[in-house]
Amino acid sequence: MAQNMSKANRHYGIGAVAKMTGLTDHTIRVWERRYGAVETQRLPNGHRVYSAADVEKLGVLKRLTDQGLSIGQIARNSVEQLREQLGRVSDLSATAVPEQIGLAVLGDNLPSQLGRHDRDLSPLDVRIADSNRDRFAADLGCQSVDLVILESPILNTATTEQLSDYMRNSGADRGIIIYSFGRSRDVELARQSNVVVLRGPVDVDQVHAAVIQSFSQPFVGKPKPEKQSADNAMEWGLAGRIAPRLFNQQQLAILANTSSAIDCECPKHLAQLVSDLSAFEIYSANCANRDNDDAALHRYLHQTTAKARALIEVALEKVADAEGLDY
């Protein structure tokens, strides 16, 4: 008994804890300071020391986050709760994550982060990424995805309802909300409807883990609906994805108003073409439909316009680079 008590009362330095858990010193400090995973003691010299219980909890947290769970959602759980979660995750480990997960991302930060990311994100396939709500909604109505990610400064019932609308419109059955401020009650309500909730700011690796987590946990709800029949899609030649945008509205405005060093006004005209085509994409997606044939026609117009817009964007990018224009 004395030996057991001695072991339970033993304390470890952060270096020893890192070796025992497989975590880095930096990660341990972040989990402690930002997420409150453990409450360490300090020696008179200011060094952190961790109890055996702290080491066990950090080890279980490491195993759970390796399975895709968000540290922000589980850090404050008790060791007993974490052990139960680990058992459930182990039971689910046989559930295969899809080989490809189609994403739609709306927000001010994450779309640009994904655009700059130069590593393989498999199985994630970013099909729509935008900061403009109207363009995003238009694309979403013409493109099937598996999961929708919504960045929002606040999390409340309106935020969750907005994400639910996006999920319905795209046929997605899962979603992620990344927020800065919100009440715990609203966070819990969001989690009850197949939504993973992350406190921002987050990086691409954390988003990747959250997507995998979403597909590794039990799904509650209806299977996602078919957006249109295969025959209808074939008739109108609806295939492929909506071409991702190379420019946002601010960049187009800069290029449209940039004074060229030569008389060529190609950047201005190309930027205007891209803006006009983007506007027509939104218009065609929201145009009134008399029946299913009308709806298929407008989806066709939307996708055709998107292809034209993508070609002009490439041309604009080449011209801007040749002119040395900053945007």
Beta strands, then each sheet from edge to edge (+ up, - down):
strand 1: 11-12
strand 2: 41-42
strand 3: 48-51
strand 4: 101-106
strand 5: 124-130
strand 6: 147-155
strand 7: 174-182
strand 8: 195-199
sheet 1: 1+ 3- 2+
sheet 2: 5+ 4+ 6+ 7+ 8+
end
